[in-house]
Amino acid sequence: MLTNANDPDVTRKLDEVGPEPLLRAVAEAAEGSGVALRLVQEASHLELAGVTPVGGLPNRALLKVFPIGPSRCAAFFYKRSQVPFSRDRFAYGAVIADQGNLTAEAAEGWFRWLDTGFSPELAPPHLKRAFAFTVPD
């Protein structure tokens, strides 16, 4: 569930990603998920943040979903640097999804992993630690 779904900026962001079928599918899965998520409206493409505290601290886990081809998308899992002026990201990996094989169950697994702050036991299957594409800001 999107905790900020009633925010007008979130509605605009969802409309913005709507034309991309894979991004729309992930956004719809997030809206119907049992996991609490926050949509990051200032990010490019579709970005979701975990909201459940991890170890008594704010959850810093982020998931960015963006197209990498006409019918493929990447789900990139990361945390931003804690240095205020840094643009660095600590990558946990990416999952490549094709339009025909993206399931709500797979997306729900991504959301659960995000919710835990990337607990190693819940890493999604087919997680790639190295990839040949640039992740947009």
ZAMAR-936794 format. One record per atom (N, C-alpha, C, CB): residue number from 1; atom name; x, y negated, z negated. Coordinates in nm, 2 decimals, padded with zeros to 4 digits. Atoms other than C-alpha are relative to their C-alpha. Glycine has a CB too. Layout:
% ZAMAR-936794
DOMAR    nr   atom     east    north       up
DOMAR   NUM     CA        X        Y        Z
...
% end
This chain:
% ZAMAR-936794
DOMAR    nr   atom     east    north       up
DOMAR     1      N    00.08    00.12    00.00
DOMAR     1     CA    00.00    00.00    00.00
DOMAR     1      C    00.09   -00.12    00.00
DOMAR     1     CB   -00.10    00.00   -00.12
DOMAR     2      N   -00.07    00.13   -00.01
DOMAR     2     CA    00.12   -00.35    00.08
DOMAR     2      C   -00.04   -00.09   -00.12
DOMAR     2     CB   -00.01   -00.07    00.14
DOMAR     3      N    00.04    00.08    00.12
DOMAR     3     CA    00.12   -00.55   -00.25
DOMAR     3      C   -00.03   -00.14    00.04
DOMAR     3     CB    00.11    00.01   -00.10
DOMAR     4      N    00.03    00.14   -00.05
DOMAR     4     CA    00.12   -00.88   -00.05
DOMAR     4      C   -00.08    00.00    00.12
DOMAR     4     CB    00.14   -00.07    00.02
DOMAR     5      N    00.08    00.00   -00.12
DOMAR     5     CA   -00.13   -00.78    00.21
DOMAR     5      C   -00.10   -00.11    00.02
DOMAR     5     CB   -00.08    00.13    00.00
DOMAR     6      N    00.09    00.11    00.00
DOMAR     6     CA   -00.36   -01.07    00.12
DOMAR     6      C    00.06   -00.13    00.04
DOMAR     6     CB   -00.08   -00.01   -00.13
DOMAR     7      N   -00.07    00.13   -00.03
DOMAR     7     CA   -00.10   -01.33    00.20
DOMAR     7      C   -00.01   -00.03    00.15
DOMAR     7     CB    00.16    00.02   -00.03
DOMAR     8      N    00.02    00.03   -00.15
DOMAR     8     CA   -00.18   -01.51    00.53
DOMAR     8      C    00.13    00.01    00.08
DOMAR     8     CB   -00.04   -00.15    00.01
DOMAR     9      N   -00.12   -00.02   -00.08
DOMAR     9     CA    00.19   -01.50    00.63
DOMAR     9      C    00.03    00.15    00.03
DOMAR     9     CB    00.12   -00.05   -00.08
DOMAR    10      N   -00.01   -00.14   -00.03
DOMAR    10     CA    00.18   -01.12    00.60
DOMAR    10      C   -00.09    00.04    00.11
DOMAR    10     CB   -00.03    00.08   -00.13
DOMAR    11      N    00.10   -00.03   -00.11
DOMAR    11     CA   -00.13   -01.11    00.82
DOMAR    11      C    00.06   -00.04    00.14
DOMAR    11     CB   -00.13   -00.07   -00.02
DOMAR    12      N   -00.07    00.05   -00.12
DOMAR    12     CA    00.06   -01.32    01.08
DOMAR    12      C    00.11    00.09    00.04
DOMAR    12     CB    00.05   -00.14   -00.02
DOMAR    13      N   -00.11   -00.09   -00.03
DOMAR    13     CA    00.36   -01.09    01.06
DOMAR    13      C   -00.05    00.13    00.05
DOMAR    13     CB    00.09    00.02   -00.13
DOMAR    14      N    00.06   -00.13   -00.05
DOMAR    14     CA    00.15   -00.78    01.11
DOMAR    14      C   -00.05   -00.02    00.14
DOMAR    14     CB   -00.11    00.05   -00.09
DOMAR    15      N    00.05    00.03   -00.14
DOMAR    15     CA   -00.01   -00.95    01.42
DOMAR    15      C    00.12   -00.01    00.09
DOMAR    15     CB   -00.08   -00.13    00.00
DOMAR    16      N   -00.12    00.02   -00.08
DOMAR    16     CA    00.34   -01.03    01.54
DOMAR    16      C    00.06    00.14    00.04
DOMAR    16     CB    00.11   -00.08   -00.08
DOMAR    17      N   -00.06   -00.13   -00.04
DOMAR    17     CA    00.46   -00.66    01.53
DOMAR    17      C   -00.10    00.09    00.06
DOMAR    17     CB    00.05    00.06   -00.13
DOMAR    18      N    00.10   -00.08   -00.05
DOMAR    18     CA    00.13   -00.53    01.65
DOMAR    18      C    00.02    00.05    00.14
DOMAR    18     CB   -00.13   -00.08    00.00
DOMAR    19      N   -00.02   -00.05   -00.13
DOMAR    19     CA    00.22   -00.51    02.02
DOMAR    19      C    00.10    00.12    00.02
DOMAR    19     CB    00.05   -00.11    00.09
DOMAR    20      N   -00.09   -00.11    00.00
DOMAR    20     CA    00.50   -00.26    01.94
DOMAR    20      C   -00.06    00.12   -00.06
DOMAR    20     CB    00.14   -00.04   -00.07
DOMAR    21      N    00.07   -00.11    00.06
DOMAR    21     CA    00.33    00.08    01.90
DOMAR    21      C    00.06    00.07   -00.11
DOMAR    21     CB   -00.02    00.10    00.11
DOMAR    22      N   -00.07   -00.06    00.11
DOMAR    22     CA    00.59    00.23    01.68
DOMAR    22      C    00.00   -00.08   -00.13
DOMAR    22     CB    00.14    00.04    00.04
DOMAR    23      N    00.00    00.09    00.12
DOMAR    23     CA    00.62   -00.07    01.45
DOMAR    23      C   -00.14   -00.01   -00.06
DOMAR    23     CB    00.05   -00.14    00.04
DOMAR    24      N    00.14    00.00    00.05
DOMAR    24     CA    00.24   -00.09    01.43
DOMAR    24      C   -00.03    00.13   -00.07
DOMAR    24     CB   -00.10   -00.02    00.12
DOMAR    25      N    00.02   -00.13    00.07
DOMAR    25     CA    00.23    00.28    01.34
DOMAR    25      C    00.06    00.00   -00.14
DOMAR    25     CB    00.05    00.12    00.08
DOMAR    26      N   -00.06    00.00    00.14
DOMAR    26     CA    00.47    00.23    01.05
DOMAR    26      C   -00.07   -00.10   -00.09
DOMAR    26     CB    00.15   -00.04    00.02
DOMAR    27      N    00.07    00.10    00.08
DOMAR    27     CA    00.29   -00.09    00.94
DOMAR    27      C   -00.13    00.06   -00.05
DOMAR    27     CB   -00.02   -00.12    00.08
DOMAR    28      N    00.13   -00.06    00.04
DOMAR    28     CA   -00.04    00.10    00.93
DOMAR    28      C    00.02    00.11   -00.10
DOMAR    28     CB   -00.07    00.06    00.13
DOMAR    29      N   -00.03   -00.10    00.10
DOMAR    29     CA    00.12    00.39    00.74
DOMAR    29      C    00.03   -00.06   -00.13
DOMAR    29     CB    00.12    00.09    00.05
DOMAR    30      N   -00.04    00.07    00.12
DOMAR    30     CA    00.26    00.14    00.49
DOMAR    30      C   -00.13   -00.05   -00.07
DOMAR    30     CB    00.09   -00.12    00.03
DOMAR    31      N    00.13    00.06    00.05
DOMAR    31     CA   -00.09   -00.02    00.45
DOMAR    31      C   -00.08    00.11   -00.07
DOMAR    31     CB   -00.08   -00.06    00.10
DOMAR    32      N    00.07   -00.11    00.05
DOMAR    32     CA   -00.24    00.32    00.38
DOMAR    32      C    00.08    00.09   -00.10
DOMAR    32     CB   -00.05    00.09    00.11
DOMAR    33      N   -00.09   -00.08    00.08
DOMAR    33     CA    00.05    00.46    00.17
DOMAR    33      C   -00.04   -00.01   -00.15
DOMAR    33     CB    00.14   -00.05    00.01
DOMAR    34      N    00.02    00.00    00.15
DOMAR    34     CA    00.02    00.55   -00.20
DOMAR    34      C    00.12   -00.06   -00.07
DOMAR    34     CB   -00.01    00.15   -00.05
DOMAR    35      N   -00.12    00.06    00.06
DOMAR    35     CA    00.36    00.39   -00.25
DOMAR    35      C   -00.02   -00.16    00.01
DOMAR    35     CB    00.13    00.04    00.08
DOMAR    36      N    00.01    00.14   -00.01
DOMAR    36     CA    00.36    00.02   -00.34
DOMAR    36      C    00.12   -00.06    00.07
DOMAR    36     CB    00.00   -00.06   -00.15
DOMAR    37      N   -00.10    00.06   -00.08
DOMAR    37     CA    00.56   -00.18   -00.09
DOMAR    37      C   -00.03   -00.15    00.02
DOMAR    37     CB    00.01    00.07    00.14
DOMAR    38      N    00.02    00.14   -00.04
DOMAR    38     CA    00.61   -00.55    00.00
DOMAR    38      C    00.05   -00.02    00.14
DOMAR    38     CB    00.08   -00.09   -00.11
DOMAR    39      N   -00.05    00.03   -00.13
DOMAR    39     CA    00.63   -00.67    00.35
DOMAR    39      C    00.08   -00.13   -00.01
DOMAR    39     CB   -00.12   -00.02    00.10
DOMAR    40      N   -00.09    00.11    00.01
DOMAR    40     CA    00.92   -00.91    00.40
DOMAR    40      C   -00.04   -00.09    00.13
DOMAR    40     CB    00.15    00.04    00.00
DOMAR    41      N    00.05    00.07   -00.11
DOMAR    41     CA    00.76   -01.18    00.62
DOMAR    41      C    00.10   -00.08    00.07
DOMAR    41     CB   -00.11   -00.09   -00.04
DOMAR    42      N   -00.10    00.08   -00.06
DOMAR    42     CA    01.07   -01.38    00.69
DOMAR    42      C    00.10    00.08    00.08
DOMAR    42     CB    00.08   -00.08   -00.10
DOMAR    43      N   -00.09   -00.09   -00.07
DOMAR    43     CA    01.26   -01.08    00.84
DOMAR    43      C   -00.04    00.01    00.15
DOMAR    43     CB    00.01    00.13   -00.07
DOMAR    44      N    00.03   -00.03   -00.14
DOMAR    44     CA    01.28   -01.00    01.21
DOMAR    44      C   -00.06    00.14    00.00
DOMAR    44     CB    00.13   -00.01    00.09
DOMAR    45      N    00.07   -00.13   -00.02
DOMAR    45     CA    01.07   -00.70    01.33
DOMAR    45      C   -00.08    00.03   -00.12
DOMAR    45     CB    00.11    00.11    00.03
DOMAR    46      N    00.07   -00.04    00.11
DOMAR    46     CA    00.92   -00.50    01.05
DOMAR    46      C    00.09    00.04   -00.12
DOMAR    46     CB   -00.10    00.12    00.03
DOMAR    47      N   -00.08   -00.03    00.11
DOMAR    47     CA    01.08   -00.50    00.71
DOMAR    47      C   -00.08    00.02   -00.13
DOMAR    47     CB    00.11   -00.11   -00.02
DOMAR    48      N    00.07   -00.03    00.12
DOMAR    48     CA    00.95   -00.34    00.39
DOMAR    48      C    00.10    00.01   -00.12
DOMAR    48     CB   -00.08    00.13    00.02
DOMAR    49      N   -00.08    00.00    00.12
DOMAR    49     CA    01.08   -00.37    00.04
DOMAR    49      C   -00.06    00.09   -00.11
DOMAR    49     CB    00.03   -00.14   -00.06
DOMAR    50      N    00.05   -00.07    00.11
DOMAR    50     CA    01.05   -00.14   -00.26
DOMAR    50      C   -00.04   -00.09   -00.11
DOMAR    50     CB    00.10    00.11   -00.05
DOMAR    51      N    00.04    00.09    00.11
DOMAR    51     CA    00.87   -00.30   -00.56
DOMAR    51      C    00.01    00.07   -00.14
DOMAR    51     CB   -00.14   -00.05    00.02
DOMAR    52      N   -00.01   -00.07    00.13
DOMAR    52     CA    00.90   -00.03   -00.83
DOMAR    52      C    00.14   -00.02   -00.06
DOMAR    52     CB   -00.03    00.15    00.02
DOMAR    53      N   -00.14    00.02    00.06
DOMAR    53     CA    01.19   -00.12   -01.07
DOMAR    53      C    00.07    00.14    00.00
DOMAR    53     CB   -00.01   -00.06   -00.14
DOMAR    54      N   -00.09   -00.12    00.00
DOMAR    54     CA    01.48    00.13   -01.06
DOMAR    54      C    00.10   -00.02   -00.12
DOMAR    54     CB    00.07    00.02    00.14
DOMAR    55      N   -00.09    00.00    00.12
DOMAR    55     CA    01.66    00.20   -01.39
DOMAR    55      C   -00.02   -00.13   -00.08
DOMAR    55     CB    00.14    00.01    00.05
DOMAR    56      N    00.02    00.12    00.07
DOMAR    56     CA    01.50   -00.11   -01.54
DOMAR    56      C    00.04   -00.13    00.07
DOMAR    56     CB    00.07    00.01   -00.13
DOMAR    57      N   -00.04    00.12   -00.08
DOMAR    57     CA    01.62   -00.34   -01.27
DOMAR    57      C   -00.09   -00.01    00.12
DOMAR    57     CB    00.15    00.01    00.04
DOMAR    58      N    00.08    00.02   -00.12
DOMAR    58     CA    01.45   -00.49   -00.96
DOMAR    58      C    00.05    00.10    00.11
DOMAR    58     CB    00.00   -00.14    00.05
DOMAR    59      N   -00.03   -00.09   -00.11
DOMAR    59     CA    01.43   -00.25   -00.67
DOMAR    59      C    00.06   -00.08    00.12
DOMAR    59     CB   -00.12    00.08    00.05
DOMAR    60      N   -00.06    00.07   -00.10
DOMAR    60     CA    01.67   -00.38   -00.40
DOMAR    60      C    00.00    00.07    00.14
DOMAR    60     CB    00.15   -00.03   -00.03
DOMAR    61      N    00.00   -00.08   -00.12
DOMAR    61     CA    01.60   -00.11   -00.14
DOMAR    61      C   -00.09   -00.07    00.11
DOMAR    61     CB   -00.05    00.14   -00.03
DOMAR    62      N    00.07    00.06   -00.12
DOMAR    62     CA    01.49   -00.23    00.21
DOMAR    62      C    00.00    00.10    00.11
DOMAR    62     CB    00.06   -00.13    00.04
DOMAR    63      N    00.02   -00.08   -00.12
DOMAR    63     CA    01.36   -00.06    00.52
DOMAR    63      C   -00.03   -00.09    00.12
DOMAR    63     CB   -00.11    00.11   -00.01
DOMAR    64      N    00.02    00.08   -00.12
DOMAR    64     CA    01.39   -00.24    00.86
DOMAR    64      C   -00.03    00.10    00.11
DOMAR    64     CB    00.12   -00.09    00.03
DOMAR    65      N    00.04   -00.08   -00.12
DOMAR    65     CA    01.21   -00.08    01.16
DOMAR    65      C    00.00   -00.09    00.12
DOMAR    65     CB   -00.15    00.06   -00.03
DOMAR    66      N   -00.01    00.08   -00.12
DOMAR    66     CA    01.29   -00.21    01.50
DOMAR    66      C    00.02    00.09    00.12
DOMAR    66     CB    00.12   -00.10   -00.01
DOMAR    67      N   -00.01   -00.08   -00.12
DOMAR    67     CA    01.27   -00.09    01.86
DOMAR    67      C    00.14    00.01    00.05
DOMAR    67     CB   -00.09   -00.05    00.11
DOMAR    68      N   -00.13   -00.02   -00.06
DOMAR    68     CA    01.58    00.06    02.02
DOMAR    68      C   -00.01    00.05    00.15
DOMAR    68     CB    00.09    00.10   -00.08
DOMAR    69      N    00.03   -00.05   -00.13
DOMAR    69     CA    01.42    00.16    02.35
DOMAR    69      C   -00.15   -00.02    00.03
DOMAR    69     CB    00.05    00.14    00.03
DOMAR    70      N    00.14    00.02   -00.03
DOMAR    70     CA    01.09    00.16    02.53
DOMAR    70      C   -00.10    00.09   -00.09
DOMAR    70     CB   -00.02    00.04    00.14
DOMAR    71      N    00.09   -00.08    00.09
DOMAR    71     CA    00.95    00.44    02.31
DOMAR    71      C    00.07    00.06   -00.11
DOMAR    71     CB   -00.06    00.11    00.09
DOMAR    72      N   -00.08   -00.04    00.12
DOMAR    72     CA    01.20    00.47    02.03
DOMAR    72      C    00.02   -00.11   -00.10
DOMAR    72     CB    00.14    00.06    00.04
DOMAR    73      N   -00.04    00.10    00.10
DOMAR    73     CA    01.26    00.29    01.71
DOMAR    73      C    00.09    00.06   -00.10
DOMAR    73     CB   -00.13   -00.05   -00.07
DOMAR    74      N   -00.09   -00.04    00.10
DOMAR    74     CA    01.51    00.30    01.43
DOMAR    74      C   -00.06   -00.05   -00.13
DOMAR    74     CB    00.14   -00.06    00.02
DOMAR    75      N    00.04    00.04    00.14
DOMAR    75     CA    01.42    00.30    01.06
DOMAR    75      C    00.13   -00.01   -00.07
DOMAR    75     CB   -00.10    00.11   -00.07
DOMAR    76      N   -00.13    00.02    00.06
DOMAR    76     CA    01.73    00.15    00.89
DOMAR    76      C   -00.02   -00.03   -00.15
DOMAR    76     CB    00.07   -00.12    00.07
DOMAR    77      N    00.02    00.01    00.14
DOMAR    77     CA    01.76    00.18    00.52
DOMAR    77      C    00.13   -00.07   -00.06
DOMAR    77     CB   -00.01    00.14   -00.07
DOMAR    78      N   -00.11    00.08    00.05
DOMAR    78     CA    01.98   -00.07    00.33
DOMAR    78      C   -00.03   -00.08   -00.12
DOMAR    78     CB    00.05   -00.09    00.11
DOMAR    79      N    00.01    00.10    00.11
DOMAR    79     CA    02.04   -00.31    00.04
DOMAR    79      C    00.09   -00.12    00.04
DOMAR    79     CB    00.05    00.06   -00.13
DOMAR    80      N   -00.07    00.13   -00.03
DOMAR    80     CA    02.15   -00.67    00.08
DOMAR    80      C    00.11   -00.01   -00.11
DOMAR    80     CB   -00.09   -00.12    00.00
DOMAR    81      N   -00.10    00.03    00.09
DOMAR    81     CA    02.47   -00.78   -00.08
DOMAR    81      C   -00.05   -00.08   -00.12
DOMAR    81     CB    00.12   -00.08    00.07
DOMAR    82      N    00.04    00.08    00.11
DOMAR    82     CA    02.44   -00.93   -00.43
DOMAR    82      C    00.07   -00.13   -00.01
DOMAR    82     CB    00.01    00.08   -00.13
DOMAR    83      N   -00.07    00.12   -00.01
DOMAR    83     CA    02.68   -01.20   -00.34
DOMAR    83      C   -00.09   -00.10    00.07
DOMAR    83     CB    00.14    00.01    00.07
DOMAR    84      N    00.10    00.09   -00.05
DOMAR    84     CA    02.46   -01.51   -00.29
DOMAR    84      C    00.02   -00.05    00.15
DOMAR    84     CB   -00.01   -00.11   -00.08
DOMAR    85      N   -00.03    00.05   -00.13
DOMAR    85     CA    02.63   -01.64    00.03
DOMAR    85      C    00.03    00.10    00.11
DOMAR    85     CB    00.11   -00.10   -00.01
DOMAR    86      N   -00.04   -00.10   -00.09
DOMAR    86     CA    02.70   -01.31    00.19
DOMAR    86      C   -00.12    00.05    00.09
DOMAR    86     CB    00.05    00.12   -00.08
DOMAR    87      N    00.10   -00.06   -00.09
DOMAR    87     CA    02.51   -01.16    00.49
DOMAR    87      C    00.02    00.15    00.01
DOMAR    87     CB    00.00   -00.07    00.14
DOMAR    88      N   -00.04   -00.14    00.00
DOMAR    88     CA    02.66   -00.82    00.42
DOMAR    88      C   -00.12    00.09   -00.04
DOMAR    88     CB    00.12    00.03   -00.09
DOMAR    89      N    00.11   -00.10    00.04
DOMAR    89     CA    02.43   -00.51    00.40
DOMAR    89      C    00.07    00.13   -00.03
DOMAR    89     CB   -00.10    00.02    00.12
DOMAR    90      N   -00.05   -00.13    00.03
DOMAR    90     CA    02.51   -00.18    00.24
DOMAR    90      C   -00.10    00.10    00.06
DOMAR    90     CB    00.01    00.03   -00.15
DOMAR    91      N    00.09   -00.09   -00.07
DOMAR    91     CA    02.37    00.08    00.48
DOMAR    91      C    00.00    00.14   -00.06
DOMAR    91     CB    00.05    00.02    00.15
DOMAR    92      N    00.03   -00.14    00.05
DOMAR    92     CA    02.22    00.41    00.36
DOMAR    92      C   -00.02    00.10    00.11
DOMAR    92     CB   -00.11    00.00   -00.10
DOMAR    93      N    00.03   -00.09   -00.12
DOMAR    93     CA    02.15    00.54    00.71
DOMAR    93      C   -00.12   -00.05    00.08
DOMAR    93     CB   -00.01    00.14   -00.04
DOMAR    94      N    00.12    00.03   -00.09
DOMAR    94     CA    01.89    00.53    00.98
DOMAR    94      C   -00.06    00.13    00.05
DOMAR    94     CB    00.05   -00.09    00.12
DOMAR    95      N    00.07   -00.12   -00.06
DOMAR    95     CA    01.63    00.77    01.12
DOMAR    95      C   -00.05   -00.06    00.14
DOMAR    95     CB   -00.12    00.05   -00.09
DOMAR    96      N    00.05    00.04   -00.13
DOMAR    96     CA    01.55    00.75    01.49
DOMAR    96      C   -00.13    00.08    00.02
DOMAR    96     CB    00.10    00.04    00.12
DOMAR    97      N    00.14   -00.06   -00.02
DOMAR    97     CA    01.18    00.81    01.57
DOMAR    97      C   -00.04   -00.03    00.15
DOMAR    97     CB   -00.10   -00.06   -00.10
DOMAR    98      N    00.06    00.01   -00.13
DOMAR    98     CA    01.03    00.87    01.91
DOMAR    98      C   -00.15   -00.02   -00.01
DOMAR    98     CB    00.03    00.12    00.10
DOMAR    99      N    00.15    00.02    00.01
DOMAR    99     CA    00.67    00.76    01.99
DOMAR    99      C   -00.08    00.12   -00.02
DOMAR    99     CB   -00.04   -00.08    00.12
DOMAR   100      N    00.08   -00.12    00.01
DOMAR   100     CA    00.55    01.11    02.02
DOMAR   100      C    00.02    00.08   -00.13
DOMAR   100     CB    00.04    00.09    00.11
DOMAR   101      N   -00.03   -00.08    00.12
DOMAR   101     CA    00.71    01.25    01.70
DOMAR   101      C    00.00   -00.08   -00.13
DOMAR   101     CB    00.13    00.07    00.01
DOMAR   102      N    00.01    00.08    00.13
DOMAR   102     CA    00.65    00.97    01.44
DOMAR   102      C   -00.13    00.04   -00.07
DOMAR   102     CB    00.01   -00.15    00.03
DOMAR   103      N    00.12   -00.04    00.07
DOMAR   103     CA    00.41    01.11    01.18
DOMAR   103      C   -00.02   -00.08   -00.12
DOMAR   103     CB    00.01    00.15   -00.04
DOMAR   104      N    00.03    00.07    00.13
DOMAR   104     CA    00.24    00.95    00.88
DOMAR   104      C    00.08    00.07   -00.11
DOMAR   104     CB   -00.15    00.00   -00.03
DOMAR   105      N   -00.08   -00.07    00.11
DOMAR   105     CA    00.41    01.22    00.66
DOMAR   105      C    00.14   -00.04    00.00
DOMAR   105     CB   -00.02    00.15    00.02
DOMAR   106      N   -00.14    00.05   -00.01
DOMAR   106     CA    00.75    01.12    00.79
DOMAR   106      C    00.02   -00.14   -00.06
DOMAR   106     CB    00.06    00.01    00.14
DOMAR   107      N    00.00    00.14    00.05
DOMAR   107     CA    00.68    00.75    00.72
DOMAR   107      C   -00.02    00.00   -00.15
DOMAR   107     CB   -00.10   -00.08    00.07
DOMAR   108      N    00.02   -00.01    00.15
DOMAR   108     CA    00.55    00.84    00.37
DOMAR   108      C    00.12    00.04   -00.07
DOMAR   108     CB   -00.12    00.09   -00.03
DOMAR   109      N   -00.13   -00.04    00.06
DOMAR   109     CA    00.88    01.02    00.30
DOMAR   109      C    00.10   -00.12    00.00
DOMAR   109     CB    00.06    00.11    00.08
DOMAR   110      N   -00.08    00.12    00.00
DOMAR   110     CA    01.06    00.70    00.40
DOMAR   110      C   -00.04   -00.09   -00.11
DOMAR   110     CB   -00.01   -00.08    00.14
DOMAR   111      N    00.04    00.09    00.10
DOMAR   111     CA    00.85    00.50    00.17
DOMAR   111      C    00.03    00.05   -00.14
DOMAR   111     CB   -00.16   -00.03    00.01
DOMAR   112      N   -00.03   -00.06    00.13
DOMAR   112     CA    00.90    00.74   -00.12
DOMAR   112      C    00.15   -00.02   -00.03
DOMAR   112     CB   -00.03    00.15   -00.01
DOMAR   113      N   -00.14    00.02    00.02
DOMAR   113     CA    01.28    00.72   -00.07
DOMAR   113      C    00.03   -00.15   -00.03
DOMAR   113     CB    00.08    00.04    00.13
DOMAR   114      N   -00.02    00.14    00.03
DOMAR   114     CA    01.26    00.34   -00.06
DOMAR   114      C   -00.04   -00.04   -00.14
DOMAR   114     CB   -00.09   -00.09    00.10
DOMAR   115      N    00.06    00.02    00.13
DOMAR   115     CA    01.05    00.34   -00.38
DOMAR   115      C    00.10    00.04   -00.11
DOMAR   115     CB   -00.13    00.07   -00.02
DOMAR   116      N   -00.09   -00.05    00.11
DOMAR   116     CA    01.32    00.53   -00.57
DOMAR   116      C    00.13   -00.08    00.01
DOMAR   116     CB    00.03    00.15    00.02
DOMAR   117      N   -00.13    00.07   -00.01
DOMAR   117     CA    01.60    00.29   -00.46
DOMAR   117      C    00.10    00.08    00.07
DOMAR   117     CB    00.05   -00.05   -00.14
DOMAR   118      N   -00.08   -00.09   -00.08
DOMAR   118     CA    01.74    00.56   -00.23
DOMAR   118      C    00.06    00.11   -00.09
DOMAR   118     CB    00.11   -00.08    00.07
DOMAR   119      N   -00.05   -00.11    00.08
DOMAR   119     CA    01.77    00.85   -00.47
DOMAR   119      C    00.05    00.11    00.10
DOMAR   119     CB   -00.12    00.06   -00.09
DOMAR   120      N   -00.06   -00.09   -00.10
DOMAR   120     CA    02.00    01.10   -00.29
DOMAR   120      C   -00.09    00.13    00.02
DOMAR   120     CB    00.13    00.05   -00.05
DOMAR   121      N    00.08   -00.12   -00.02
DOMAR   121     CA    01.76    01.39   -00.35
DOMAR   121      C   -00.12   -00.01    00.09
DOMAR   121     CB   -00.06    00.05   -00.13
DOMAR   122      N    00.12    00.02   -00.08
DOMAR   122     CA    01.48    01.23   -00.15
DOMAR   122      C    00.04   -00.06    00.14
DOMAR   122     CB   -00.09   -00.10   -00.07
DOMAR   123      N   -00.04    00.06   -00.13
DOMAR   123     CA    01.68    01.12    00.16
DOMAR   123      C   -00.08    00.07    00.11
DOMAR   123     CB    00.15    00.02    00.02
DOMAR   124      N    00.08   -00.06   -00.10
DOMAR   124     CA    01.47    01.18    00.47
DOMAR   124      C    00.08    00.10    00.09
DOMAR   124     CB   -00.06   -00.11    00.09
DOMAR   125      N   -00.07   -00.08   -00.09
DOMAR   125     CA    01.56    01.46    00.71
DOMAR   125      C    00.04   -00.07    00.12
DOMAR   125     CB   -00.09    00.13    00.04
DOMAR   126      N   -00.05    00.06   -00.12
DOMAR   126     CA    01.76    01.37    01.02
DOMAR   126      C    00.06   -00.14   -00.02
DOMAR   126     CB   -00.11   -00.01    00.11
DOMAR   127      N   -00.07    00.13    00.03
DOMAR   127     CA    01.92    01.07    00.84
DOMAR   127      C    00.13    00.00    00.07
DOMAR   127     CB    00.00   -00.02   -00.15
DOMAR   128      N   -00.13    00.02   -00.06
DOMAR   128     CA    02.21    00.94    01.05
DOMAR   128      C    00.08   -00.10   -00.08
DOMAR   128     CB   -00.02   -00.04    00.15
DOMAR   129      N   -00.09    00.09    00.07
DOMAR   129     CA    02.50    00.78    00.88
DOMAR   129      C    00.08   -00.09    00.09
DOMAR   129     CB    00.10    00.08   -00.10
DOMAR   130      N   -00.07    00.08   -00.10
DOMAR   130     CA    02.66    00.66    01.20
DOMAR   130      C   -00.10   -00.01    00.12
DOMAR   130     CB    00.13    00.07    00.04
DOMAR   131      N    00.09    00.02   -00.12
DOMAR   131     CA    02.47    00.51    01.50
DOMAR   131      C    00.06   -00.10    00.09
DOMAR   131     CB   -00.14   -00.04   -00.05
DOMAR   132      N   -00.06    00.08   -00.10
DOMAR   132     CA    02.55    00.34    01.82
DOMAR   132      C   -00.10   -00.12    00.05
DOMAR   132     CB    00.03    00.08    00.12
DOMAR   133      N    00.08    00.11   -00.03
DOMAR   133     CA    02.32    00.04    01.80
DOMAR   133      C    00.02   -00.11   -00.10
DOMAR   133     CB   -00.15    00.03    00.01
DOMAR   134      N   -00.02    00.11    00.09
DOMAR   134     CA    02.33   -00.30    01.64
DOMAR   134      C   -00.14   -00.03   -00.08
DOMAR   134     CB    00.04   -00.13    00.07
DOMAR   135      N    00.11    00.03    00.08
DOMAR   135     CA    02.09   -00.37    01.35
DOMAR   135      C   -00.03   -00.15    00.00
DOMAR   135     CB    00.01    00.06   -00.14
DOMAR   136      N    00.02    00.15    00.00
DOMAR   136     CA    01.92   -00.71    01.39
DOMAR   136      C   -00.01   -00.05   -00.14
DOMAR   136     CB   -00.13   -00.03    00.08
DOMAR   137      N    00.02    00.07    00.14
DOMAR   137     CA    01.92   -00.96    01.10
DOMAR   137      C   -00.14    00.00   -00.04
DOMAR   137     CB    00.07   -00.14    00.01
% end
